[in-house]
Amino acid sequence: MIDADEAGPSPRAGQGHLHYQVDGGPVIATAARKLAFHELAPGERRIRVALVGNDHKSLGPEETLIVLIPTAVLAH
């Protein structure tokens, strides 16, 4: 994995990073294999993770995870 800030315009063999995207929002480009998402609104959320080359073009592997964020229950 290569840091997204070090990515260049030309692909290089063996170099890449991950693109994360929540509900079609902005892409988060990072070499991190773990990422935490805070303050997501309740409901069904789609988190897309794709492996891309250092030129940000798809290398093929991609997954979309569907998660359900519960509504907070207030204690009385």
All heavy atoms as TSV, in Angstrom:
chain	resi	resn	atom	element	x	y	z
A	1	MET	N	N	0.842	-1.182	0.000
A	1	MET	CA	C	0.000	0.000	0.000
A	1	MET	C	C	0.885	1.243	0.000
A	1	MET	O	O	1.930	1.270	0.603
A	1	MET	CB	C	-0.873	0.048	1.250
A	1	MET	CG	C	-1.919	-1.017	1.327
A	1	MET	SD	S	-3.212	-0.667	0.165
A	1	MET	CE	C	-4.549	-1.493	0.904
A	2	ILE	N	N	0.395	2.251	-0.674
A	2	ILE	CA	C	1.101	3.528	-0.731
A	2	ILE	C	C	0.149	4.609	-0.222
A	2	ILE	O	O	-1.047	4.554	-0.469
A	2	ILE	CB	C	1.586	3.846	-2.164
A	2	ILE	CG1	C	2.416	5.122	-2.180
A	2	ILE	CG2	C	0.444	3.940	-3.129
A	2	ILE	CD1	C	3.099	5.401	-3.503
A	3	ASP	N	N	0.682	5.562	0.507
A	3	ASP	CA	C	-0.132	6.665	0.999
A	3	ASP	C	C	-0.736	7.400	-0.197
A	3	ASP	O	O	-0.054	7.659	-1.187
A	3	ASP	CB	C	0.740	7.615	1.822
A	3	ASP	CG	C	-0.076	8.655	2.555
A	3	ASP	OD1	O	-0.799	9.425	1.880
A	3	ASP	OD2	O	0.007	8.708	3.785
A	4	ALA	N	N	-2.006	7.725	-0.101
A	4	ALA	CA	C	-2.701	8.401	-1.203
A	4	ALA	C	C	-2.045	9.733	-1.561
A	4	ALA	O	O	-2.097	10.166	-2.710
A	4	ALA	CB	C	-4.167	8.619	-0.840
A	5	ASP	N	N	-1.397	10.378	-0.599
A	5	ASP	CA	C	-0.712	11.647	-0.873
A	5	ASP	C	C	0.518	11.443	-1.753
A	5	ASP	O	O	1.013	12.376	-2.364
A	5	ASP	CB	C	-0.299	12.331	0.428
A	5	ASP	CG	C	-1.489	12.859	1.208
A	5	ASP	OD1	O	-2.546	13.104	0.580
A	5	ASP	OD2	O	-1.372	13.018	2.429
A	6	GLU	N	N	1.028	10.207	-1.808
A	6	GLU	CA	C	2.195	9.904	-2.627
A	6	GLU	C	C	1.803	9.350	-3.994
A	6	GLU	O	O	2.653	8.989	-4.791
A	6	GLU	CB	C	3.090	8.905	-1.903
A	6	GLU	CG	C	3.662	9.439	-0.602
A	6	GLU	CD	C	4.441	8.385	0.161
A	6	GLU	OE1	O	4.899	7.414	-0.465
A	6	GLU	OE2	O	4.574	8.534	1.375
A	7	ALA	N	N	0.511	9.274	-4.250
A	7	ALA	CA	C	0.031	8.743	-5.524
A	7	ALA	C	C	0.436	9.657	-6.658
A	7	ALA	O	O	0.587	10.862	-6.485
A	7	ALA	CB	C	-1.489	8.597	-5.482
A	8	GLY	N	N	0.626	9.072	-7.807
A	8	GLY	CA	C	1.042	9.867	-8.964
A	8	GLY	C	C	0.099	9.668	-10.131
A	8	GLY	O	O	-0.845	8.882	-10.056
A	9	PRO	N	N	0.356	10.338	-11.233
A	9	PRO	CA	C	-0.529	10.241	-12.388
A	9	PRO	C	C	-0.350	8.955	-13.192
A	9	PRO	O	O	-1.217	8.580	-13.963
A	9	PRO	CB	C	-0.140	11.463	-13.234
A	9	PRO	CG	C	1.282	11.729	-12.848
A	9	PRO	CD	C	1.395	11.323	-11.396
A	10	SER	N	N	0.787	8.270	-13.008
A	10	SER	CA	C	1.049	7.042	-13.758
A	10	SER	C	C	1.008	5.832	-12.833
A	10	SER	O	O	1.555	5.875	-11.733
A	10	SER	CB	C	2.434	7.105	-14.409
A	10	SER	OG	O	2.526	8.219	-15.269
A	11	PRO	N	N	0.369	4.746	-13.269
A	11	PRO	CA	C	0.322	3.550	-12.420
A	11	PRO	C	C	1.708	2.932	-12.265
A	11	PRO	O	O	2.545	3.026	-13.168
A	11	PRO	CB	C	-0.611	2.618	-13.185
A	11	PRO	CG	C	-0.617	3.103	-14.580
A	11	PRO	CD	C	-0.310	4.563	-14.535
A	12	ARG	N	N	1.940	2.333	-11.101
A	12	ARG	CA	C	3.189	1.622	-10.836
A	12	ARG	C	C	2.842	0.264	-10.256
A	12	ARG	O	O	2.021	0.175	-9.336
A	12	ARG	CB	C	4.054	2.397	-9.850
A	12	ARG	CG	C	4.638	3.649	-10.431
A	12	ARG	CD	C	5.771	4.160	-9.561
A	12	ARG	NE	N	6.311	5.372	-10.152
A	12	ARG	CZ	C	6.774	6.383	-9.449
A	12	ARG	NH1	N	6.774	6.329	-8.149
A	12	ARG	NH2	N	7.248	7.436	-10.066
A	13	ALA	N	N	3.444	-0.762	-10.776
A	13	ALA	CA	C	3.184	-2.125	-10.300
A	13	ALA	C	C	3.443	-2.223	-8.799
A	13	ALA	O	O	4.445	-1.708	-8.302
A	13	ALA	CB	C	4.078	-3.108	-11.050
A	14	GLY	N	N	2.510	-2.852	-8.098
A	14	GLY	CA	C	2.660	-3.068	-6.665
A	14	GLY	C	C	2.312	-1.879	-5.800
A	14	GLY	O	O	2.460	-1.941	-4.589
A	15	GLN	N	N	1.853	-0.778	-6.389
A	15	GLN	CA	C	1.494	0.391	-5.593
A	15	GLN	C	C	0.001	0.654	-5.698
A	15	GLN	O	O	-0.578	0.582	-6.777
A	15	GLN	CB	C	2.260	1.629	-6.057
A	15	GLN	CG	C	3.726	1.563	-5.752
A	15	GLN	CD	C	4.428	2.877	-6.053
A	15	GLN	OE1	O	3.846	3.820	-6.561
A	15	GLN	NE2	N	5.698	2.939	-5.715
A	16	GLY	N	N	-0.605	0.948	-4.572
A	16	GLY	CA	C	-2.022	1.258	-4.545
A	16	GLY	C	C	-2.449	1.672	-3.154
A	16	GLY	O	O	-1.648	1.749	-2.229
A	17	HIS	N	N	-3.732	1.928	-3.015
A	17	HIS	CA	C	-4.314	2.294	-1.727
A	17	HIS	C	C	-5.811	1.990	-1.800
A	17	HIS	O	O	-6.293	1.445	-2.788
A	17	HIS	CB	C	-4.034	3.766	-1.390
A	17	HIS	CG	C	-4.499	4.722	-2.423
A	17	HIS	ND1	N	-3.756	5.062	-3.528
A	17	HIS	CD2	C	-5.665	5.406	-2.548
A	17	HIS	CE1	C	-4.420	5.922	-4.276
A	17	HIS	NE2	N	-5.603	6.143	-3.708
A	18	LEU	N	N	-6.527	2.332	-0.764
A	18	LEU	CA	C	-7.961	2.065	-0.702
A	18	LEU	C	C	-8.763	3.349	-0.848
A	18	LEU	O	O	-8.333	4.415	-0.408
A	18	LEU	CB	C	-8.319	1.394	0.634
A	18	LEU	CG	C	-7.667	0.039	0.859
A	18	LEU	CD1	C	-7.886	-0.414	2.301
A	18	LEU	CD2	C	-8.202	-0.989	-0.104
A	19	HIS	N	N	-9.931	3.222	-1.466
A	19	HIS	CA	C	-10.916	4.307	-1.510
A	19	HIS	C	C	-12.114	3.846	-0.703
A	19	HIS	O	O	-12.669	2.782	-0.957
A	19	HIS	CB	C	-11.369	4.594	-2.944
A	19	HIS	CG	C	-10.428	5.438	-3.717
A	19	HIS	ND1	N	-10.705	5.863	-4.997
A	19	HIS	CD2	C	-9.206	5.968	-3.407
A	19	HIS	CE1	C	-9.697	6.605	-5.434
A	19	HIS	NE2	N	-8.780	6.675	-4.501
A	20	TYR	N	N	-12.502	4.630	0.291
A	20	TYR	CA	C	-13.703	4.392	1.090
A	20	TYR	C	C	-14.726	5.452	0.706
A	20	TYR	O	O	-14.370	6.608	0.473
A	20	TYR	CB	C	-13.414	4.540	2.591
A	20	TYR	CG	C	-12.487	3.504	3.175
A	20	TYR	CD1	C	-11.113	3.672	3.153
A	20	TYR	CD2	C	-13.003	2.358	3.778
A	20	TYR	CE1	C	-10.264	2.734	3.708
A	20	TYR	CE2	C	-12.163	1.419	4.344
A	20	TYR	CZ	C	-10.797	1.611	4.308
A	20	TYR	OH	O	-9.961	0.672	4.861
A	21	GLN	N	N	-16.003	5.073	0.693
A	21	GLN	CA	C	-17.064	6.034	0.354
A	21	GLN	C	C	-18.332	5.613	1.093
A	21	GLN	O	O	-18.746	4.458	1.018
A	21	GLN	CB	C	-17.286	6.034	-1.152
A	21	GLN	CG	C	-18.189	7.126	-1.649
A	21	GLN	CD	C	-18.236	7.138	-3.169
A	21	GLN	OE1	O	-18.131	6.110	-3.813
A	21	GLN	NE2	N	-18.413	8.308	-3.739
A	22	VAL	N	N	-18.940	6.552	1.803
A	22	VAL	CA	C	-20.173	6.283	2.548
A	22	VAL	C	C	-21.342	6.918	1.820
A	22	VAL	O	O	-21.348	8.127	1.567
A	22	VAL	CB	C	-20.101	6.832	3.993
A	22	VAL	CG1	C	-21.407	6.582	4.737
A	22	VAL	CG2	C	-18.938	6.203	4.743
A	23	ASP	N	N	-22.319	6.106	1.464
A	23	ASP	CA	C	-23.564	6.584	0.828
A	23	ASP	C	C	-23.313	7.476	-0.384
A	23	ASP	O	O	-24.007	8.473	-0.601
A	23	ASP	CB	C	-24.446	7.319	1.838
A	23	ASP	CG	C	-24.972	6.407	2.925
A	23	ASP	OD1	O	-25.090	5.187	2.691
A	23	ASP	OD2	O	-25.271	6.908	4.027
A	24	GLY	N	N	-22.309	7.170	-1.183
A	24	GLY	CA	C	-22.041	7.946	-2.385
A	24	GLY	C	C	-21.426	9.306	-2.125
A	24	GLY	O	O	-21.332	10.130	-3.022
A	25	GLY	N	N	-20.989	9.551	-0.893
A	25	GLY	CA	C	-20.388	10.839	-0.541
A	25	GLY	C	C	-18.962	10.946	-1.036
A	25	GLY	O	O	-18.533	10.194	-1.916
A	26	PRO	N	N	-18.203	11.867	-0.460
A	26	PRO	CA	C	-16.819	12.070	-0.902
A	26	PRO	C	C	-15.971	10.818	-0.683
A	26	PRO	O	O	-16.202	10.060	0.258
A	26	PRO	CB	C	-16.318	13.231	-0.049
A	26	PRO	CG	C	-17.363	13.530	0.934
A	26	PRO	CD	C	-18.583	12.747	0.615
A	27	VAL	N	N	-14.990	10.621	-1.534
A	27	VAL	CA	C	-14.079	9.483	-1.423
A	27	VAL	C	C	-12.987	9.810	-0.416
A	27	VAL	O	O	-12.409	10.902	-0.442
A	27	VAL	CB	C	-13.457	9.145	-2.793
A	27	VAL	CG1	C	-12.347	8.129	-2.665
A	27	VAL	CG2	C	-14.531	8.659	-3.754
A	28	ILE	N	N	-12.704	8.862	0.458
A	28	ILE	CA	C	-11.601	8.971	1.401
A	28	ILE	C	C	-10.508	8.050	0.871
A	28	ILE	O	O	-10.687	6.832	0.823
A	28	ILE	CB	C	-12.025	8.549	2.820
A	28	ILE	CG1	C	-13.170	9.434	3.306
A	28	ILE	CG2	C	-10.840	8.597	3.766
A	28	ILE	CD1	C	-13.890	8.890	4.519
A	29	ALA	N	N	-9.398	8.614	0.413
A	29	ALA	CA	C	-8.293	7.847	-0.139
A	29	ALA	C	C	-7.231	7.677	0.937
A	29	ALA	O	O	-6.735	8.664	1.479
A	29	ALA	CB	C	-7.707	8.563	-1.353
A	30	THR	N	N	-6.883	6.419	1.261
A	30	THR	CA	C	-5.943	6.156	2.341
A	30	THR	C	C	-5.310	4.780	2.179
A	30	THR	O	O	-5.869	3.907	1.530
A	30	THR	CB	C	-6.655	6.254	3.710
A	30	THR	OG1	O	-5.715	5.993	4.750
A	30	THR	CG2	C	-7.801	5.279	3.814
A	31	ALA	N	N	-4.170	4.603	2.807
A	31	ALA	CA	C	-3.527	3.293	2.846
A	31	ALA	C	C	-3.995	2.504	4.074
A	31	ALA	O	O	-3.653	1.343	4.232
A	31	ALA	CB	C	-2.006	3.452	2.872
A	32	ALA	N	N	-4.808	3.135	4.933
A	32	ALA	CA	C	-5.288	2.479	6.156
A	32	ALA	C	C	-6.216	1.315	5.828
A	32	ALA	O	O	-7.141	1.461	5.038
A	32	ALA	CB	C	-6.020	3.495	7.034
A	33	ARG	N	N	-5.952	0.177	6.452
A	33	ARG	CA	C	-6.802	-0.993	6.252
A	33	ARG	C	C	-7.981	-0.994	7.214
A	33	ARG	O	O	-8.910	-1.783	7.073
A	33	ARG	CB	C	-5.982	-2.258	6.415
A	33	ARG	CG	C	-4.971	-2.388	5.297
A	33	ARG	CD	C	-4.223	-3.679	5.367
A	33	ARG	NE	N	-3.275	-3.728	4.266
A	33	ARG	CZ	C	-2.030	-4.107	4.396
A	33	ARG	NH1	N	-1.578	-4.480	5.569
A	33	ARG	NH2	N	-1.242	-4.118	3.353
A	34	LYS	N	N	-7.926	-0.112	8.202
A	34	LYS	CA	C	-9.028	0.050	9.150
A	34	LYS	C	C	-9.368	1.532	9.190
A	34	LYS	O	O	-8.483	2.384	9.195
A	34	LYS	CB	C	-8.625	-0.399	10.556
A	34	LYS	CG	C	-8.365	-1.865	10.677
A	34	LYS	CD	C	-8.000	-2.215	12.107
A	34	LYS	CE	C	-7.710	-3.689	12.249
A	34	LYS	NZ	N	-7.351	-4.020	13.626
A	35	LEU	N	N	-10.651	1.821	9.218
A	35	LEU	CA	C	-11.094	3.208	9.231
A	35	LEU	C	C	-12.352	3.287	10.081
A	35	LEU	O	O	-13.225	2.429	9.964
A	35	LEU	CB	C	-11.372	3.670	7.792
A	35	LEU	CG	C	-11.474	5.155	7.525
A	35	LEU	CD1	C	-10.162	5.863	7.835
A	35	LEU	CD2	C	-11.826	5.406	6.069
A	36	ALA	N	N	-12.448	4.283	10.936
A	36	ALA	CA	C	-13.623	4.465	11.781
A	36	ALA	C	C	-14.472	5.606	11.229
A	36	ALA	O	O	-13.947	6.632	10.807
A	36	ALA	CB	C	-13.196	4.789	13.211
A	37	PHE	N	N	-15.777	5.381	11.211
A	37	PHE	CA	C	-16.715	6.404	10.767
A	37	PHE	C	C	-17.523	6.829	11.980
A	37	PHE	O	O	-18.174	6.004	12.614
A	37	PHE	CB	C	-17.646	5.850	9.682
A	37	PHE	CG	C	-16.923	5.441	8.431
A	37	PHE	CD1	C	-16.555	4.126	8.218
A	37	PHE	CD2	C	-16.586	6.389	7.475
A	37	PHE	CE1	C	-15.877	3.760	7.072
A	37	PHE	CE2	C	-15.901	6.027	6.324
A	37	PHE	CZ	C	-15.546	4.710	6.131
A	38	HIS	N	N	-17.483	8.108	12.294
A	38	HIS	CA	C	-18.167	8.632	13.478
A	38	HIS	C	C	-19.369	9.473	13.055
A	38	HIS	O	O	-19.388	10.068	11.992
A	38	HIS	CB	C	-17.208	9.489	14.311
A	38	HIS	CG	C	-16.024	8.733	14.797
A	38	HIS	ND1	N	-16.046	7.969	15.937
A	38	HIS	CD2	C	-14.782	8.578	14.270
A	38	HIS	CE1	C	-14.874	7.404	16.111
A	38	HIS	NE2	N	-14.087	7.751	15.105
A	39	GLU	N	N	-20.367	9.490	13.922
A	39	GLU	CA	C	-21.546	10.340	13.764
A	39	GLU	C	C	-22.324	10.062	12.487
A	39	GLU	O	O	-22.843	10.980	11.844
A	39	GLU	CB	C	-21.157	11.817	13.859
A	39	GLU	CG	C	-20.522	12.166	15.195
A	39	GLU	CD	C	-20.149	13.624	15.323
A	39	GLU	OE1	O	-20.739	14.469	14.613
A	39	GLU	OE2	O	-19.280	13.926	16.145
A	40	LEU	N	N	-22.426	8.778	12.110
A	40	LEU	CA	C	-23.276	8.424	10.974
A	40	LEU	C	C	-24.736	8.504	11.401
A	40	LEU	O	O	-25.091	8.123	12.511
A	40	LEU	CB	C	-22.962	7.002	10.485
A	40	LEU	CG	C	-21.591	6.798	9.854
A	40	LEU	CD1	C	-21.394	5.342	9.490
A	40	LEU	CD2	C	-21.403	7.689	8.639
A	41	ALA	N	N	-25.582	9.016	10.543
A	41	ALA	CA	C	-27.004	9.134	10.840
A	41	ALA	C	C	-27.616	7.735	10.963
A	41	ALA	O	O	-27.180	6.800	10.285
A	41	ALA	CB	C	-27.708	9.919	9.742
A	42	PRO	N	N	-28.626	7.585	11.829
A	42	PRO	CA	C	-29.300	6.293	11.948
A	42	PRO	C	C	-29.896	5.858	10.607
A	42	PRO	O	O	-30.246	6.687	9.769
A	42	PRO	CB	C	-30.415	6.561	12.964
A	42	PRO	CG	C	-29.958	7.751	13.742
A	42	PRO	CD	C	-29.178	8.576	12.751
A	43	GLY	N	N	-29.974	4.564	10.424
A	43	GLY	CA	C	-30.548	4.002	9.205
A	43	GLY	C	C	-29.537	3.142	8.476
A	43	GLY	O	O	-28.442	2.878	8.958
A	44	GLU	N	N	-29.914	2.712	7.288
A	44	GLU	CA	C	-29.047	1.862	6.484
A	44	GLU	C	C	-27.978	2.697	5.798
A	44	GLU	O	O	-28.283	3.702	5.162
A	44	GLU	CB	C	-29.884	1.109	5.445
A	44	GLU	CG	C	-29.096	0.094	4.658
A	44	GLU	CD	C	-29.968	-0.669	3.685
A	44	GLU	OE1	O	-30.652	-1.611	4.122
A	44	GLU	OE2	O	-29.967	-0.289	2.494
A	45	ARG	N	N	-26.732	2.297	5.928
A	45	ARG	CA	C	-25.610	2.994	5.319
A	45	ARG	C	C	-24.860	2.025	4.415
A	45	ARG	O	O	-24.688	0.856	4.738
A	45	ARG	CB	C	-24.623	3.534	6.366
A	45	ARG	CG	C	-25.236	4.501	7.338
A	45	ARG	CD	C	-25.426	5.864	6.681
A	45	ARG	NE	N	-26.533	6.539	7.320
A	45	ARG	CZ	C	-27.672	6.845	6.712
A	45	ARG	NH1	N	-27.874	6.572	5.464
A	45	ARG	NH2	N	-28.633	7.447	7.354
A	46	ARG	N	N	-24.397	2.534	3.288
A	46	ARG	CA	C	-23.604	1.728	2.344
A	46	ARG	C	C	-22.173	2.261	2.361
A	46	ARG	O	O	-21.942	3.447	2.068
A	46	ARG	CB	C	-24.177	1.835	0.937
A	46	ARG	CG	C	-25.539	1.197	0.827
A	46	ARG	CD	C	-26.097	1.336	-0.590
A	46	ARG	NE	N	-27.389	0.691	-0.669
A	46	ARG	CZ	C	-27.575	-0.607	-0.940
A	46	ARG	NH1	N	-26.544	-1.369	-1.167
A	46	ARG	NH2	N	-28.778	-1.113	-0.986
A	47	ILE	N	N	-21.252	1.388	2.703
A	47	ILE	CA	C	-19.844	1.750	2.755
A	47	ILE	C	C	-19.123	0.973	1.653
A	47	ILE	O	O	-19.063	-0.247	1.680
A	47	ILE	CB	C	-19.228	1.440	4.133
A	47	ILE	CG1	C	-19.994	2.193	5.224
A	47	ILE	CG2	C	-17.739	1.804	4.139
A	47	ILE	CD1	C	-19.595	1.826	6.638
A	48	ARG	N	N	-18.616	1.702	0.679
A	48	ARG	CA	C	-17.912	1.096	-0.457
A	48	ARG	C	C	-16.416	1.173	-0.200
A	48	ARG	O	O	-15.898	2.213	0.211
A	48	ARG	CB	C	-18.262	1.855	-1.737
A	48	ARG	CG	C	-17.586	1.330	-2.975
A	48	ARG	CD	C	-18.021	2.187	-4.191
A	48	ARG	NE	N	-17.045	2.070	-5.232
A	48	ARG	CZ	C	-16.005	2.876	-5.429
A	48	ARG	NH1	N	-15.822	3.916	-4.646
A	48	ARG	NH2	N	-15.159	2.671	-6.412
A	49	VAL	N	N	-15.726	0.052	-0.430
A	49	VAL	CA	C	-14.278	-0.014	-0.285
A	49	VAL	C	C	-13.718	-0.563	-1.592
A	49	VAL	O	O	-14.153	-1.613	-2.065
A	49	VAL	CB	C	-13.856	-0.927	0.888
A	49	VAL	CG1	C	-12.345	-0.927	1.051
A	49	VAL	CG2	C	-14.540	-0.513	2.177
A	50	ALA	N	N	-12.776	0.156	-2.192
A	50	ALA	CA	C	-12.205	-0.275	-3.466
A	50	ALA	C	C	-10.680	-0.190	-3.410
A	50	ALA	O	O	-10.120	0.752	-2.842
A	50	ALA	CB	C	-12.722	0.611	-4.601
A	51	LEU	N	N	-10.027	-1.178	-4.016
A	51	LEU	CA	C	-8.581	-1.152	-4.167
A	51	LEU	C	C	-8.265	-0.435	-5.473
A	51	LEU	O	O	-8.803	-0.781	-6.532
A	51	LEU	CB	C	-8.024	-2.574	-4.207
A	51	LEU	CG	C	-6.512	-2.699	-4.397
A	51	LEU	CD1	C	-5.769	-2.054	-3.229
A	51	LEU	CD2	C	-6.128	-4.161	-4.543
A	52	VAL	N	N	-7.424	0.595	-5.379
A	52	VAL	CA	C	-7.077	1.388	-6.555
A	52	VAL	C	C	-5.567	1.516	-6.663
A	52	VAL	O	O	-4.842	1.385	-5.676
A	52	VAL	CB	C	-7.731	2.797	-6.515
A	52	VAL	CG1	C	-9.238	2.705	-6.493
A	52	VAL	CG2	C	-7.227	3.594	-5.330
A	53	GLY	N	N	-5.098	1.781	-7.869
A	53	GLY	CA	C	-3.675	1.996	-8.095
A	53	GLY	C	C	-3.245	3.365	-7.622
A	53	GLY	O	O	-4.063	4.201	-7.223
A	54	ASN	N	N	-1.930	3.597	-7.683
A	54	ASN	CA	C	-1.448	4.899	-7.230
A	54	ASN	C	C	-1.943	6.035	-8.118
A	54	ASN	O	O	-1.844	7.193	-7.767
A	54	ASN	CB	C	0.082	4.920	-7.127
A	54	ASN	CG	C	0.761	4.814	-8.468
A	54	ASN	OD1	O	0.312	4.082	-9.349
A	54	ASN	ND2	N	1.841	5.531	-8.636
A	55	ASP	N	N	-2.545	5.687	-9.277
A	55	ASP	CA	C	-3.145	6.700	-10.145
A	55	ASP	C	C	-4.648	6.861	-9.873
A	55	ASP	O	O	-5.349	7.519	-10.600
A	55	ASP	CB	C	-2.919	6.357	-11.614
A	55	ASP	CG	C	-3.507	5.003	-11.989
A	55	ASP	OD1	O	-3.965	4.256	-11.095
A	55	ASP	OD2	O	-3.502	4.681	-13.186
A	56	HIS	N	N	-5.136	6.240	-8.801
A	56	HIS	CA	C	-6.533	6.293	-8.332
A	56	HIS	C	C	-7.504	5.538	-9.235
A	56	HIS	O	O	-8.707	5.654	-9.080
A	56	HIS	CB	C	-7.025	7.731	-8.137
A	56	HIS	CG	C	-6.270	8.485	-7.092
A	56	HIS	ND1	N	-6.476	8.319	-5.740
A	56	HIS	CD2	C	-5.279	9.400	-7.207
A	56	HIS	CE1	C	-5.651	9.107	-5.067
A	56	HIS	NE2	N	-4.918	9.766	-5.935
A	57	LYS	N	N	-7.018	4.740	-10.179
A	57	LYS	CA	C	-7.891	3.936	-11.039
A	57	LYS	C	C	-8.070	2.553	-10.432
A	57	LYS	O	O	-7.149	2.005	-9.818
A	57	LYS	CB	C	-7.324	3.847	-12.453
A	57	LYS	CG	C	-7.354	5.186	-13.157
A	57	LYS	CD	C	-6.883	5.088	-14.577
A	57	LYS	CE	C	-6.935	6.483	-15.220
A	57	LYS	NZ	N	-6.313	6.499	-16.525
A	58	SER	N	N	-9.250	1.991	-10.609
A	58	SER	CA	C	-9.605	0.708	-10.017
A	58	SER	C	C	-8.637	-0.405	-10.406
A	58	SER	O	O	-8.222	-0.512	-11.561
A	58	SER	CB	C	-11.024	0.324	-10.446
A	58	SER	OG	O	-11.330	-0.966	-9.951
A	59	LEU	N	N	-8.294	-1.227	-9.406
A	59	LEU	CA	C	-7.508	-2.433	-9.660
A	59	LEU	C	C	-8.415	-3.659	-9.640
A	59	LEU	O	O	-7.945	-4.777	-9.723
A	59	LEU	CB	C	-6.386	-2.578	-8.628
A	59	LEU	CG	C	-5.278	-1.537	-8.726
A	59	LEU	CD1	C	-4.276	-1.705	-7.601
A	59	LEU	CD2	C	-4.584	-1.611	-10.079
A	60	GLY	N	N	-9.712	-3.430	-9.498
A	60	GLY	CA	C	-10.675	-4.530	-9.580
A	60	GLY	C	C	-11.398	-4.850	-8.291
A	60	GLY	O	O	-12.608	-4.719	-8.221
A	61	PRO	N	N	-10.696	-5.293	-7.231
A	61	PRO	CA	C	-11.414	-5.672	-6.014
A	61	PRO	C	C	-12.186	-4.496	-5.420
A	61	PRO	O	O	-11.649	-3.404	-5.258
A	61	PRO	CB	C	-10.315	-6.128	-5.067
A	61	PRO	CG	C	-9.176	-6.496	-5.954
A	61	PRO	CD	C	-9.273	-5.561	-7.130
A	62	GLU	N	N	-13.457	-4.745	-5.139
A	62	GLU	CA	C	-14.331	-3.714	-4.559
A	62	GLU	C	C	-15.449	-4.418	-3.789
A	62	GLU	O	O	-15.941	-5.451	-4.224
A	62	GLU	CB	C	-14.916	-2.873	-5.678
A	62	GLU	CG	C	-15.833	-1.777	-5.216
A	62	GLU	CD	C	-16.371	-0.959	-6.385
A	62	GLU	OE1	O	-15.584	-0.538	-7.238
A	62	GLU	OE2	O	-17.605	-0.756	-6.410
A	63	GLU	N	N	-15.829	-3.864	-2.657
A	63	GLU	CA	C	-16.931	-4.403	-1.855
A	63	GLU	C	C	-17.795	-3.251	-1.376
A	63	GLU	O	O	-17.295	-2.164	-1.100
A	63	GLU	CB	C	-16.423	-5.165	-0.624
A	63	GLU	CG	C	-15.824	-6.508	-0.914
A	63	GLU	CD	C	-16.859	-7.553	-1.319
A	63	GLU	OE1	O	-18.008	-7.476	-0.864
A	63	GLU	OE2	O	-16.487	-8.439	-2.096
A	64	THR	N	N	-19.079	-3.502	-1.271
A	64	THR	CA	C	-19.993	-2.553	-0.640
A	64	THR	C	C	-20.598	-3.244	0.559
A	64	THR	O	O	-21.220	-4.305	0.434
A	64	THR	CB	C	-21.095	-2.091	-1.606
A	64	THR	OG1	O	-20.480	-1.419	-2.712
A	64	THR	CG2	C	-22.057	-1.128	-0.922
A	65	LEU	N	N	-20.388	-2.663	1.720
A	65	LEU	CA	C	-20.919	-3.195	2.962
A	65	LEU	C	C	-22.179	-2.424	3.314
A	65	LEU	O	O	-22.196	-1.195	3.238
A	65	LEU	CB	C	-19.897	-3.043	4.087
A	65	LEU	CG	C	-18.494	-3.548	3.778
A	65	LEU	CD1	C	-17.519	-3.089	4.840
A	65	LEU	CD2	C	-18.494	-5.051	3.664
A	66	ILE	N	N	-23.213	-3.134	3.701
A	66	ILE	CA	C	-24.448	-2.488	4.133
A	66	ILE	C	C	-24.551	-2.680	5.643
A	66	ILE	O	O	-24.523	-3.810	6.130
A	66	ILE	CB	C	-25.671	-3.082	3.416
A	66	ILE	CG1	C	-25.536	-2.870	1.904
A	66	ILE	CG2	C	-26.962	-2.443	3.938
A	66	ILE	CD1	C	-26.584	-3.579	1.089
A	67	VAL	N	N	-24.606	-1.581	6.364
A	67	VAL	CA	C	-24.693	-1.624	7.821
A	67	VAL	C	C	-25.921	-0.844	8.273
A	67	VAL	O	O	-26.343	0.103	7.606
A	67	VAL	CB	C	-23.423	-1.063	8.497
A	67	VAL	CG1	C	-22.215	-1.919	8.181
A	67	VAL	CG2	C	-23.167	0.362	8.085
A	68	LEU	N	N	-26.471	-1.243	9.387
A	68	LEU	CA	C	-27.631	-0.554	9.956
A	68	LEU	C	C	-27.189	0.168	11.218
A	68	LEU	O	O	-26.731	-0.458	12.177
A	68	LEU	CB	C	-28.742	-1.552	10.283
A	68	LEU	CG	C	-30.021	-0.945	10.868
A	68	LEU	CD1	C	-30.652	0.026	9.868
A	68	LEU	CD2	C	-31.001	-2.033	11.227
A	69	ILE	N	N	-27.278	1.488	11.201
A	69	ILE	CA	C	-26.939	2.309	12.365
A	69	ILE	C	C	-28.228	2.482	13.166
A	69	ILE	O	O	-29.209	3.046	12.658
A	69	ILE	CB	C	-26.383	3.696	11.944
A	69	ILE	CG1	C	-25.225	3.553	10.951
A	69	ILE	CG2	C	-26.000	4.512	13.160
A	69	ILE	CD1	C	-24.024	2.822	11.461
A	70	PRO	N	N	-28.241	1.980	14.397
A	70	PRO	CA	C	-29.489	2.064	15.185
A	70	PRO	C	C	-29.771	3.487	15.664
A	70	PRO	O	O	-28.877	4.327	15.767
A	70	PRO	CB	C	-29.204	1.151	16.381
A	70	PRO	CG	C	-27.728	1.118	16.506
A	70	PRO	CD	C	-27.162	1.321	15.123
A	71	THR	N	N	-31.024	3.735	15.928
A	71	THR	CA	C	-31.460	4.993	16.525
A	71	THR	C	C	-31.099	4.953	17.996
A	71	THR	O	O	-31.315	3.943	18.658
A	71	THR	CB	C	-32.974	5.178	16.370
A	71	THR	OG1	O	-33.301	5.114	14.988
A	71	THR	CG2	C	-33.433	6.497	16.941
A	72	ALA	N	N	-30.538	6.033	18.511
A	72	ALA	CA	C	-30.167	6.092	19.922
A	72	ALA	C	C	-31.402	5.993	20.791
A	72	ALA	O	O	-32.439	6.599	20.507
A	72	ALA	CB	C	-29.406	7.377	20.211
A	73	VAL	N	N	-31.299	5.219	21.849
A	73	VAL	CA	C	-32.383	5.083	22.809
A	73	VAL	C	C	-31.994	5.865	24.049
A	73	VAL	O	O	-30.948	5.629	24.631
A	73	VAL	CB	C	-32.616	3.593	23.174
A	73	VAL	CG1	C	-33.709	3.460	24.208
A	73	VAL	CG2	C	-32.935	2.786	21.921
A	74	LEU	N	N	-32.854	6.820	24.421
A	74	LEU	CA	C	-32.564	7.634	25.592
A	74	LEU	C	C	-33.077	6.944	26.855
A	74	LEU	O	O	-34.207	6.446	26.877
A	74	LEU	CB	C	-33.223	9.011	25.452
A	74	LEU	CG	C	-32.764	9.835	24.246
A	74	LEU	CD1	C	-33.579	11.126	24.173
A	74	LEU	CD2	C	-31.298	10.140	24.332
A	75	ALA	N	N	-32.241	6.916	27.891
A	75	ALA	CA	C	-32.645	6.335	29.173
A	75	ALA	C	C	-33.523	7.341	29.915
A	75	ALA	O	O	-33.302	8.546	29.859
A	75	ALA	CB	C	-31.412	5.998	29.985
A	76	HIS	N	N	-34.500	6.816	30.617
A	76	HIS	CA	C	-35.395	7.705	31.398
A	76	HIS	C	C	-34.985	7.756	32.827
A	76	HIS	O	O	-34.591	6.927	33.471
A	76	HIS	CB	C	-36.839	7.216	31.328
A	76	HIS	CG	C	-37.405	7.332	29.931
A	76	HIS	ND1	N	-37.985	8.474	29.474
A	76	HIS	CD2	C	-37.427	6.458	28.903
A	76	HIS	CE1	C	-38.372	8.290	28.223
A	76	HIS	NE2	N	-38.050	7.059	27.854
